[in-house]
Amino acid sequence: MAQNEEATIDELAQQMEVNLEMDYEKKDLKAQRELIKQSLYDGSKKLKHTVPKGKRV
């Protein structure tokens, strides 16, 4: 019984680690996009035409 509980706890811990890694990757991508968008902003003018229309940054 204890071995089954240990196995399920280990599986749950591994799943949570994978979920956390994915969350961190998403946050990193969001931060990168924010930096790119901020670098495309030049004072009062947005350089929106430097990225082709319909493409995501």
N, C-alpha and C positions, 0 to 999 in steps of 0.2 A: 504494500500500500504506500509506504513512504517513498519507494522508488518511483512509482507512478506520479506521485505529487511532485517530486523533484524534476522529473522529466517534463511535466506540464509547466512548471515554473520556469525551467530553462527555455522551453519553446516560447513562452510568453515574453520572457526577457529578450530573446533574440528578435522576436517580431517588433517589440517596442524600439529596440536599437535601430532596426531597419527603418521604422517610421520616423524616428528622430533624424536619421541621416537624410531621409528624403525631405523633411521639413527644413533642415539646414541648407540643403542644396537649393530649395525653392527660395529661401530668404536671400541666399547669395546671388541667385539670378536676378531677383527683384532689386537688390542693391546695385548690381552691375548695370541694369537697365536705367535705374535712376541716375547713375553717374554719367552714362552715355547721353541721356536726355538733358542733363544739366550742362554737359559740355557743348551740346548743340544750341543752347540758349545763349545768345550774345546780347546782353543788355536789353534794350527795348525791342530788339528784333529776334524772332524765333527763326532759326534756320531749318524750318520744317521741310524745305525742298531738298535738303541734302540727303534725306532718306527717301527712296522711291515710294510713291503713293501706294498704299496697300501693304507695305512691308512693315513688319514689327521690328522694334529696336530692342 
